[in-house]
Amino acid sequence: MIGKTIDQLKVGDTARFSKTISESDVYLFAGVTGDLNPVHVNEAYAKGTYFKTRIAHGMLTASFISAVIGTMLPGPGTIYMHQEVNFLAAVKFGDTVTAIVEVAEIMADNKRVRLKTICINQENKTVVDGEAIVSPPRAPRK
């Protein structure tokens, strides 16, 4: 299976992925990355923070963008070149995050695509925004 090649993409193409953040998601991400910041994994500590409860890692939320890029737009075979991320709001356990990727520019000369990348929560509030540069998959040789 191969994703969309540069010739199959057009400005405005969009794809999205949604996931509700569970306690397990946060603990698994903490274990894989080694980021055991107590704001993510210690409720007693987190109650004393600005957020008043544990929050998901920002990079966990941003990783949903990768899910869209690698599986949908452009999809399998895409090479991630660059990602700019701005963390705008906390994501709490039980929040549903939707990552949205949109083709913003096709740079045919160097076979790259610029993507607008955002994540919103269930209240349609933007929690992450930014942009990515990717190299879409190439058409298989015949």
Stockholm file with secondary structure:
# STOCKHOLM 1.0

chainA/1-142         MIGKTIDQLKVGDTARFSKTISESDVYLFAGVTGDLNPVHVNEAYAKGTYFKTRIAHGMLTASFISAVIGTMLPGPGTIYMHQEVNFLAAVKFGDTVTAIVEVAEIMADNKRVRLKTICINQENKTVVDGEAIVSPPRAPRK
#=GR chainA/1-142 SS CCCCCGGGCCTTCEEEEEEECCHHHHHHHHHHHCCCCHHHHCHHHHHTSTTSSCBCCHHHHHHHHHHHHHHTSSCTTCEEEEEEEEECSCCBTTCEEEEEEEEEEEEGGGTEEEEEEEEECTTSCEEEEEEEEEECCCCCCC
#=GC SS_cons         CCCCCGGGCCTTCEEEEEEECCHHHHHHHHHHHCCCCHHHHCHHHHHTSTTSSCBCCHHHHHHHHHHHHHHTSSCTTCEEEEEEEEECSCCBTTCEEEEEEEEEEEEGGGTEEEEEEEEECTTSCEEEEEEEEEECCCCCCC
//
